Amino acid sequence: MQNDNFKYAIALTGGIATGKSTTASLFMLHGFLTIDADKIAHKLLDENNWAIADMFGTRYVKDGKVIRKKLGDLIFNNQEEKKKLETFLHPLIKQQIIKEASLFEEKKKPYLIDIPLFFETNNYDIKNSLVIYTPKELQVKRLMDRDNCIEEEALSKINNQMDIEEKKLLATFVIDNSKDLKNLQNEVERIKKEILQ
């Protein structure tokens, strides 16, 4: 049963450091509207900083803003705390996404919702998905460069998500981002045509 909240939506997903944000920007240049779940999450964290301070302690909040890096370190190594945050935050994120999506639905044109953990949480009734694919060894290298971290740390972050090969099999559309930006631009062009057909 297709959910009417997301009739025209395509979930944009992938793994950490596979190039989701860059791909979303390229689609926006082609006129696609995009909702970014991460941006919504950041905004909601700050708006609810009092609740975060309540749940995890005031050391995770400074000047009315949540110290995301610090909170991230806490929940990354602690399943119980992670669950606590997700139980609080995920319904709020979903509410906001549905609100923004309802405006896009009126246009009756495909649009993207960037949801990093789309397959992991299985929280959104969106029929079509677009996976940004990068082989794992390249993902590790990019993450080490991006976050200035060692290989073990990068692997630990990547292994915290569903394997990228699995996501690739579940996707409606796949963009290969294992080469350079020019190649990614061509891939976006190719998928854009497929989507608009």
N, C-alpha and C positions, 0 to 999 in steps of 0.2 A: 504493500500500500504506500503510494508516494505521498509524502507529507507536503501539504500545501504551503507550509512555511518556506519550503526550499525547492519549489518546483523548478526554478531556473538556475539553482545554485550548483556550482562545481566545487568540491572540497579540494583545495590545493594543499598537498602534504608531501612528506619526504622524511629524511632523517636530519639530524643536527649537522650543519655545515654542508648540506647538499646544494644550497643555492636557492632556497625558497623565496627569500626576500628579493633577490635580484630578478628572479623569474617573475614574481608578482609585479615588480616595477616595469618590466618589459611588456607585460600584458596591459598594464595601465597606459603605457604609451600607445597601445593599439586600441585604446578606448574602453577597455574592460573595467567595470567597477569592481572594487576589491574591499573585503572586510578582513581586518587583521586581528585574529584572536589574541595574539601576544600583546598588541598595543592596548586592546581592551582590558586585558588582565593587568597590565601595568597601571593603567588609569584607575581601575577598580581597587587595586592594592592601596594606592595612595588615598583614594576616597574613603577607604575603610581602615585607615592606618590604626585607629583606636582599637578595632577588633583584632588586628594583628598583634598589637602591643598586649592586649588582653590574653590572647591565645599563646603567644610565644615569649612575651617579655618585652619591656620597653627598649632593650638594647637593639631591637631590630627596627626601631623607628627613630628618625631624626628630623627635626623641623617639619613635622607633619608628612614626611615621606618615608616609605618603607625602604630600608637598605636591602635592596634585592639580592646583591651578591652574598651578603651575610645570611639572609634567609634561605637563599639557594643552597649554600653550603650545609646549612642545618638539615633541610628536607632531603637533600641529595643522599645523605648517609643514614637517614632515619625514616623507615617506611611508615611508622606510626604518625610522626609529625607531618609527613608528606600527605598521608590520608586525611589528616585533620584539615590541612590547608585546602586540599582538593574538594573536600565535602563542603567547605565554606564557599570557595571561590567558583567552582565549576557551574553551579546553578546560576550565579550572578552573570558569569560570562555568557552562558547560553541565552539568558533573558535578553541581554544587550545585543547579541548576535541576531536573535529573532526580530528584535525591534528594528535594527538596521536593515536586515534582509527584507522586511516587509515593504520598505520604501523601494528597494531594488526590484522586487517581484512585480511591482506595478508597471515597470518598464517592459516587462515580458521579453527580456533579453538575457542570455547567459551572463553570469557574473561569478567571481571567485570568492571563496571564504578560506583564508589561510588558517588552517587548523593543524599545528604540528603533530598532535597526538590523535588525529582523526580515527585511525584504525585501533589504536591502543584503548581509547576510552569508549569507542562505539556509542557515542553520546548524541550523535546527530544523524537524523534520518535523511541523509543526502544521497541520492541515487548515484550520481557521477563523481568520480574522483580523478585527480590529476597528480601523479607522483613524480617528483623531481628526483631523478636517479643519478647516483654517483657510486661507483664500486667502493666497497668498505675501505680498502687500503688508501684510496684517494681521499675519502671522507676523513680518515684519521689524520692524514697529512694536512688537509685544509683546516681541520679543527685545531691542530697543534699550532699552525701558523696564526690562526685567527685569535685564539685564546692564550697564546704564548704558554702552552702547557706541555708536559711530557707525554710520551706515548701512552703510558698506563692510564693517566688521567683522561686522555682523549678516548681511549677504548672503553673505560669505565662509563663515561657519559653516553657513548654510542650504544653500548650493550644494555643500557637502561631503557632503550626503546626497542620496538619491534624491528627485527632484521630488515634491512632495506630490500633484500631480494624477495622477502615475503610480501612487503608492501607493493613491490613491482607487480607481483602476480595478482594482487587484489584490485589494482587500478583499472579505471576505464581508459585513461590516457597516460602515457609515460613520456616524459621529456628526459633525454639523455644529456646530463650536464657533466660529462667526464672529460670534455676538451676545453676550448677557450670560449671567450665571450661571443665571438663571431658565430661559433657553432651553436651556442645557446640561443642567439637571436634567430638563427635559421630554424631551430627546433620549435621556438615559440611561434614563428610564422606557420610552420607545418601544423602544429596542434590547433592554432587559431582557426585555420581552414577547416580542420576536422570538426571542431566544436560548432562552427557556424553552419556547417552542412546540416 
